Each structure stands twice: as C-alpha cells, then as structure tokens.
Amino acid sequence: MRFANESAATAYRVLDKCAGELEPAGPWRWRCAVQNGARLPIAASLEEGFLHLACQPEETRKCICTLERAIYGNRGLAGGVKLALGRLDKAGSGFQLTTDLVVLEEKQLLDRFRWALDGFHDGYRLLKFPDSGRNRGAVEAAACGDGLGELLRESSWACTERGANDFSANLDADSAPPARIRLTESGVELSVELARWNAATEASRRALAVFLLTASGALRMARACAVDADGQTGFGLQVGLPAAPAVEEIDHALAALSIAHRMCAREANVLLNDAAARCYLAAREDSTNHQPE
C-alpha cells in the first residue's frame, strides 16, 4: 500500500507489524486488534502528526469501575493511555481507553506503540478489576542522572529545576500554576493541578470526576488524574511519556497541558461549589436519559 503522506505510511507499517486484523476504516483511519491474554479491538487514526488509538472492549461495557477508581487509576497507566468517559448509555459505563502518540519516525513510533499496548492491557484490567489500579501511581525514580534536565534544556519551554529529576515549566495559560515535570520509575510525568481541597462534598467530587474524565476524551495527550497528599485531594491533568522521550514529545506534552488547562480550569473550580456541582450532575443525567436509542 502506497501513501502520499509519509506519516501515514509510517503509521500503517507500525500497525501492520504490531496488530492483527488490520483493515482501512476511512482516510488515514484503520481498525485492528491486539491480543495478550485479552483481545483488544483498536481504532487508529492519524491527524496532525499524532496517531490516535482508542479501545473499548465489549466485555468491559458493563464494567464495575467507578469514577473514582478511573481518575485515580489513570496516573498509573503506561503508554500515555487514559481512561476517558464518553457517551453514557443503558449498555454500559461509557469508559474507553485512548492515547495519542507523536509520529516522528518508524522506530520511535514502533517503540511507543508497544509501550501503549502495555497501557491498554493495564487499563483493561482496571476496568475489569478496579482494585488493581486504585493505589498505583508514579514513584519517583532514583539515580537517573541528568538526562531529563538535558532534554528540557533542548526544549522550547523555559524550565526551572526543583530538585533531582524534578522540574517546573510555566504553561501558556493565564493563571495556570507551573507544570511539574519529573522522572518516575514509569517514565516522565508532566502534570498541572486544577483544584485542591481539604473536604469537598460528595457532589463536588463526583462532578469533577465526570467533567474531567469526559474532557479527557476530547483532549489530546492530557488525561484527568487525582492524588491524595497531606490530607488533601488534588484533581489535575497529566501527560505520561516514556523515560527517554524525544524533545518534540516534551514540547507537545507541555503545549497539550496548556490547552487542557485553558479548557478545564474555570469549570473545575466552579464545580467545587456544591450547588453548582449538583446542577451539573442533574444536567448530565437528564442529557443521558434523553439520548436517542
């Protein structure tokens, strides 16, 4: 098969090497499947230099994964994979697994695709067995040298060192706190906080989870996450990269966090108000009940 676009040709070759049942689904779109214990159907599409992968295994449509488990579990998924909340219907939860891979050249994309498959299988287990992902998360890496610092100095973003393998960068978003960039045992984690509190109401916690997990489905690279620390809960956005990312991937990740913060910060903080959160949840439930069958 010949492609006028080299990125499309690269994406097709990688899919052909790593997946089975590969077939076209439209211009620069494909359907395929991978299997490693569980068969996972994947929809792949190429857009603006990114290979977008999405998966919703049929047997997980009636999963028992809760909103809280999903947003906490997101932090531990490899491959930049995220649990996102799509359409809610009578058949299931609406959770799907997605990731966005920067397309640079074939070997890089091949490595990223294989890395993403680990994340899809981890996400599948999280959907089927929620307790497997609740306490997973980034653990700081030890003795990793200065590789991350060197990469950040080559990037187009001004970064400040906070500690060993721990940096910050100002995002291109008004009133956004600096993004944190750190090397962990699972890779490079880039994150920005949206909201933090000591004791939010149940409605606020649920509304924030619904809103951010839904937004994750529309955001490139960025995924919703939550973390408990020092008696507080923080909700934010995160991008996961491999331990040795390309400079271009770091640039794209910080740009993605900037866009995601601009899209989500105001609404997330409004949902800290219990009355606003209840109104939002009621509107979402009403919208779900009136979707066409």
C-alpha positions in Angstrom: 0.0 0.0 0.0 1.4 3.4 -1.0 0.7 6.7 0.8 1.3 10.2 -0.3 1.8 11.2 3.3 5.0 9.7 5.0 3.5 9.9 8.5 0.5 7.8 7.3 2.9 5.3 5.7 4.8 5.1 9.0 1.6 4.6 11.0 0.4 1.9 8.6 3.7 0.0 8.8 3.7 0.1 12.6 0.1 -1.1 12.8 0.9 -3.9 10.3 3.8 -5.1 12.4 2.1 -5.0 15.8 -1.6 -5.7 15.3 -3.8 -8.2 13.5 -6.9 -7.9 11.5 -5.7 -4.6 10.1 -8.2 -3.0 7.7 -9.0 0.5 6.5 -11.8 2.4 8.1 -11.6 5.7 6.1 -8.9 8.2 5.1 -5.9 7.7 7.4 -8.1 5.5 9.7 -7.8 1.8 10.4 -9.3 -0.9 12.5 -7.1 -3.6 14.1 -6.8 -5.9 17.1 -4.1 -6.9 19.5 -4.0 -9.8 21.9 -2.1 -10.5 25.0 -4.3 -12.6 27.2 -7.3 -10.5 26.2 -8.3 -9.5 22.6 -8.5 -5.7 22.4 -10.1 -4.1 19.3 -8.4 -0.8 18.4 -9.5 2.1 16.2 -6.5 4.1 14.9 -6.5 7.4 13.2 -3.8 9.8 12.0 -4.3 13.6 12.5 -1.9 16.5 12.6 1.2 14.3 13.3 -0.4 12.2 16.0 -1.5 8.5 15.9 -4.7 8.4 18.0 -5.6 4.9 19.4 -8.9 4.1 21.0 -10.2 0.9 22.6 -13.4 -0.2 24.2 -13.5 -3.9 24.7 -17.1 -5.2 24.5 -16.8 -7.3 27.7 -16.0 -4.1 29.7 -19.1 -2.2 28.7 -20.8 -3.3 31.9 -17.7 -2.9 34.0 -17.8 -2.2 37.7 -15.0 0.5 37.5 -16.2 3.6 39.4 -15.4 7.2 38.5 -13.1 7.5 41.5 -11.2 4.3 40.6 -10.8 5.6 37.0 -9.5 9.0 37.8 -7.1 7.7 40.4 -6.0 4.8 38.2 -5.2 7.0 35.2 -2.0 8.1 36.9 -0.5 4.6 36.7 -1.3 3.6 33.1 1.7 3.2 30.8 1.9 4.4 27.2 0.1 7.7 27.9 -3.1 5.7 27.9 -6.1 7.2 29.7 -9.5 6.2 30.8 -11.9 8.7 29.3 -15.7 9.0 29.8 -17.6 9.1 26.6 -21.3 8.7 25.9 -23.2 7.2 28.8 -25.9 4.7 27.7 -28.0 1.9 29.0 -25.5 -0.7 27.9 -22.5 0.3 30.0 -20.3 2.8 31.7 -19.1 4.8 28.7 -15.4 4.3 29.6 -12.9 4.0 26.8 -9.2 3.7 26.7 -7.3 6.1 24.4 -3.8 7.5 23.8 -2.1 9.9 21.4 1.3 9.0 20.0 3.6 11.6 18.4 4.7 10.4 15.0 8.4 11.2 14.3 9.9 8.1 12.6 9.2 4.4 12.4 11.4 3.1 15.2 10.2 5.8 17.6 6.5 5.1 16.8 7.1 1.3 17.0 8.5 1.7 20.5 5.7 4.0 21.5 3.0 1.7 20.1 4.4 -1.3 22.0 4.6 0.9 25.2 0.9 1.9 24.6 -0.2 -1.7 24.4 1.1 -2.2 28.0 -1.2 0.7 29.0 -4.2 -0.7 27.2 -3.8 -4.0 28.9 -3.3 -2.3 32.3 -6.4 -0.2 31.6 -8.4 -3.3 30.6 -7.5 -4.9 34.0 -8.5 -1.7 35.7 -11.9 -1.8 34.1 -12.4 -5.4 34.8 -10.8 -5.5 38.3 -10.9 -1.9 39.7 -8.9 -2.7 42.8 -5.9 -3.4 40.6 -5.4 0.2 39.8 -6.5 2.3 42.8 -3.2 2.7 44.5 -1.0 2.7 41.5 0.9 5.9 40.6 4.1 7.4 39.9 7.0 6.5 42.2 10.0 8.8 42.0 13.0 7.3 40.2 16.3 7.2 41.9 19.8 7.8 40.5 18.6 8.6 36.9 21.3 11.0 36.1 20.8 14.3 34.4 19.1 13.0 31.2 15.8 14.8 31.9 17.5 18.1 32.6 19.4 17.9 29.3 16.3 17.2 27.4 14.4 20.1 29.0 17.2 22.5 28.1 16.8 21.4 24.5 13.1 22.0 24.5 11.3 25.2 23.5 10.0 25.7 27.1 11.8 27.5 29.9 12.1 25.1 32.8 13.3 25.5 36.4 14.9 22.8 38.4 13.2 22.0 41.7 15.2 19.0 42.8 16.8 15.8 41.4 14.9 14.9 38.3 12.2 17.3 39.3 11.4 20.5 37.2 8.7 23.1 36.6 7.7 25.0 33.5 5.3 27.9 33.0 2.4 27.0 30.8 0.9 29.1 28.0 -2.3 29.6 30.0 -3.5 32.5 32.1 -3.4 31.9 35.9 -2.1 28.4 35.5 0.3 27.2 38.1 3.7 25.9 36.8 3.5 22.4 35.4 5.6 19.9 37.3 7.9 17.6 35.3 9.5 14.7 37.0 11.2 11.4 36.2 9.5 8.4 37.8 10.0 4.7 37.6 7.3 4.6 35.0 8.6 7.4 32.8 8.4 11.2 32.6 5.3 12.6 34.2 4.1 16.2 33.3 1.2 17.5 35.3 -0.7 20.6 36.4 -3.1 21.0 39.2 -6.6 22.4 38.7 -8.3 22.2 42.1 -7.4 21.1 45.6 -9.4 21.0 48.8 -9.5 19.5 52.3 -13.1 18.3 52.4 -15.1 18.6 49.2 -18.7 17.4 49.2 -19.6 14.1 47.5 -21.4 16.0 44.7 -18.3 18.1 44.0 -16.0 15.1 43.9 -18.4 13.2 41.6 -19.0 16.3 39.3 -15.3 16.9 39.0 -14.6 13.3 38.1 -17.4 13.3 35.5 -16.3 16.6 34.0 -12.6 15.8 33.8 -12.9 12.2 32.6 -15.3 13.5 29.9 -12.9 16.3 29.0 -10.1 13.7 28.7 -11.9 12.2 25.8 -11.6 15.4 23.8 -8.1 16.5 24.9 -5.0 15.4 23.1 -2.4 13.6 25.3 -3.7 15.1 28.6 -5.6 12.8 31.0 -7.6 13.5 34.1 -6.0 12.4 37.4 -6.4 12.7 41.1 -4.0 12.3 44.0 -4.3 12.4 47.8 -1.5 14.1 49.7 -1.1 15.7 53.1 -4.8 15.1 53.9 -5.9 16.9 50.8 -7.2 15.8 47.4 -6.0 17.4 44.2 -7.6 17.0 40.8 -5.5 17.8 37.7 -4.2 16.9 34.3 -1.3 14.8 33.4 0.7 13.6 30.3 2.8 10.5 30.6 5.9 10.0 28.4 8.5 7.2 28.3 11.6 7.5 30.4 13.6 8.8 27.4 11.2 10.9 25.3 12.2 12.9 22.3 12.4 16.7 22.7 9.4 17.0 20.4 7.3 14.9 22.7 8.1 17.1 25.6 7.2 20.2 23.6 3.9 18.6 22.5 3.2 17.5 26.1 3.6 21.0 27.6 1.5 22.5 24.8 -1.2 19.9 25.4 -1.3 20.8 29.2 -1.5 24.5 28.3 -4.6 23.9 26.1 -6.1 21.5 28.6 -5.7 23.9 31.5 -7.3 26.7 29.4 -10.3 24.4 28.6 -10.8 23.0 32.1 -9.6 25.2 34.9 -12.5 27.6 35.2 -15.2 24.9 35.1 -13.3 22.7 37.5 -13.1 25.4 40.1 -16.8 26.2 39.7 -17.6 22.6 40.4 -16.1 23.0 43.9 -19.3 24.7 44.8 -21.8 22.1 46.0 -24.8 23.7 44.4 -23.1 24.1 41.0 -21.9 20.5 41.2 -25.5 19.3 41.8 -26.8 21.3 38.9 -24.1 19.9 36.6 -24.8 16.3 37.6 -28.5 16.8 37.2 -28.0 18.2 33.7 -25.7 15.3 32.7 -28.2 12.8 34.0 -31.0 14.5 32.1 -29.0 14.6 28.9 -28.2 10.9 29.3 -31.8 9.9 29.8 -32.9 11.8 26.6 -30.2 10.4 24.2 -31.7 8.7 21.2 -31.5 4.9 21.2 
